[in-house]
Every structure is written in C-alpha cells, then in structure tokens.
C-alpha cells in the first residue's frame, strides 16, 4: 500500500507531469503551536516544473491546491510551495 507522501506525489505527477517533486515533512517544527494536530501534516513541496513556472505564481499555487483539495481538507494543515 502506498503511503501518504507517495499518494501526494502520484497525484501531482499525473496532473502536472513535473520534472521532479520533493516533499518535506515540517510537522515537527510546529508541535508547540496551539492549533497543532498530530493527524495533519505541515508540508513543503518543491516542484521542478516548466509548466508551473510558465504560469503566474497565484495560478500555479491554485493548480496545486486544486489537485490536493481532498488532502488539504483531511491530512494537510499547511502547505508551503516552492516552484523551480
């Protein structure tokens, strides 16, 4: 069975077909936050994609958020996006 990070990568790969996707779990940096939920992740996603680079930053972020809509509602508390 695929773990959560593999599922996220697969969804992004299917929709955007980037050159590379890296996920970093930064949840441990937020443990002391009042709204911290151990069932949700604080993720940083680094995507190397000519398609996303050709879009405005806002549109590229909207594209990623739409792909990960279900995950944002259920498993991801915060998502930092870096497009290369």
C-alpha positions in Angstrom: 0.0 0.0 0.0 1.2 3.5 -0.8 2.0 5.8 2.0 0.5 9.3 2.1 3.6 11.1 0.6 3.7 8.6 -2.3 -0.1 9.3 -3.0 0.5 13.1 -3.0 3.5 12.7 -5.4 1.5 10.4 -7.7 -1.4 12.9 -7.9 0.9 15.7 -8.8 2.8 13.6 -11.3 -0.5 12.6 -13.0 -1.8 16.1 -13.3 1.3 18.2 -13.9 4.0 15.7 -15.0 6.8 17.8 -13.4 10.5 17.1 -13.8 10.8 16.5 -10.1 8.7 16.6 -6.9 10.1 16.6 -3.4 8.0 16.5 -0.2 9.4 17.6 3.1 7.5 17.0 6.3 7.9 20.0 8.6 5.3 19.0 11.1 7.9 18.6 13.9 8.6 22.4 13.6 5.1 23.2 14.6 4.5 20.9 17.6 4.2 23.8 20.0 1.6 25.7 18.0 -1.8 26.0 19.7 -3.6 24.6 16.7 -1.2 21.7 16.1 -2.9 18.4 15.2 -0.7 15.3 15.1 -3.0 13.8 12.5 -2.3 16.6 9.9 0.9 17.4 8.2 2.9 20.7 7.6 4.4 20.0 4.2 6.8 21.8 2.0 6.6 20.8 -1.6 9.4 21.6 -4.1 8.3 21.1 -7.7 10.5 21.5 -10.7 8.1 22.1 -13.5 8.3 24.2 -16.6 4.5 24.2 -16.9 4.1 25.8 -13.4 7.0 28.2 -14.0 5.2 29.5 -17.1 2.1 30.3 -15.0 1.7 33.2 -12.6 2.6 32.3 -9.0 -1.0 32.5 -7.9 -2.3 30.4 -10.8 0.4 27.8 -10.2 -0.4 27.6 -6.5 -4.1 27.3 -7.3 -3.3 24.4 -9.6 -1.5 22.6 -6.8 -4.2 23.3 -4.2 -6.9 22.0 -6.6 -5.0 18.8 -7.2 -4.6 18.3 -3.4 -8.0 19.6 -2.4 -9.0 16.4 -0.5 -5.7 16.1 1.2 -5.9 19.8 2.3 -9.3 19.1 3.9 -8.2 15.9 5.7 -4.5 15.4 6.1 -2.6 18.6 5.4 -2.7 21.5 7.8 -0.2 23.8 6.0 1.4 23.6 2.6 4.5 25.6 1.6 5.1 25.5 -2.2 8.4 26.2 -4.0 8.4 26.1 -7.8 11.7 25.7 -9.6 
